[in-house]
Amino acid sequence: MSVVRYGSEYLDNVLRWISDKFIEIFQVLISPFSSLRRSKSEVVGY
């Protein structure tokens, strides 16, 4: 079984059991977090 297939089946099972809490969990996953070591933010350029 490929990693992608395993991940998609795992995600499918998770969503099946927690579908009522999905929006709350998704908001936590996509929300930015601050660095623990630095109090000021800095711009990173590539």
CNS distance restraints for C-alpha pairs under 8 A (distance, minus, plus):
assign (resid   1 and name CA) (resid   5 and name CA) 6.44 0.50 0.50
assign (resid   1 and name CA) (resid   6 and name CA) 6.52 0.50 0.50
assign (resid   2 and name CA) (resid   6 and name CA) 6.17 0.50 0.50
assign (resid   3 and name CA) (resid   7 and name CA) 6.00 0.50 0.50
assign (resid   4 and name CA) (resid   8 and name CA) 6.09 0.50 0.50
assign (resid   5 and name CA) (resid   9 and name CA) 6.20 0.50 0.50
assign (resid   6 and name CA) (resid  10 and name CA) 6.09 0.50 0.50
assign (resid   7 and name CA) (resid  11 and name CA) 6.06 0.50 0.50
assign (resid   8 and name CA) (resid  12 and name CA) 6.04 0.50 0.50
assign (resid   9 and name CA) (resid  13 and name CA) 6.23 0.50 0.50
assign (resid  10 and name CA) (resid  14 and name CA) 6.25 0.50 0.50
assign (resid  11 and name CA) (resid  15 and name CA) 6.09 0.50 0.50
assign (resid  12 and name CA) (resid  16 and name CA) 6.15 0.50 0.50
assign (resid  13 and name CA) (resid  17 and name CA) 6.50 0.50 0.50
assign (resid  14 and name CA) (resid  18 and name CA) 6.14 0.50 0.50
assign (resid  14 and name CA) (resid  19 and name CA) 7.95 0.50 0.50
assign (resid  15 and name CA) (resid  19 and name CA) 5.07 0.50 0.50
assign (resid  15 and name CA) (resid  22 and name CA) 6.97 0.50 0.50
assign (resid  18 and name CA) (resid  22 and name CA) 6.13 0.50 0.50
assign (resid  21 and name CA) (resid  25 and name CA) 6.30 0.50 0.50
assign (resid  22 and name CA) (resid  26 and name CA) 5.94 0.50 0.50
assign (resid  23 and name CA) (resid  27 and name CA) 6.14 0.50 0.50
assign (resid  24 and name CA) (resid  28 and name CA) 6.51 0.50 0.50
assign (resid  25 and name CA) (resid  29 and name CA) 6.31 0.50 0.50
assign (resid  26 and name CA) (resid  30 and name CA) 6.26 0.50 0.50
assign (resid  27 and name CA) (resid  31 and name CA) 5.99 0.50 0.50
assign (resid  34 and name CA) (resid  41 and name CA) 8.00 0.50 0.50
assign (resid  35 and name CA) (resid  39 and name CA) 7.31 0.50 0.50
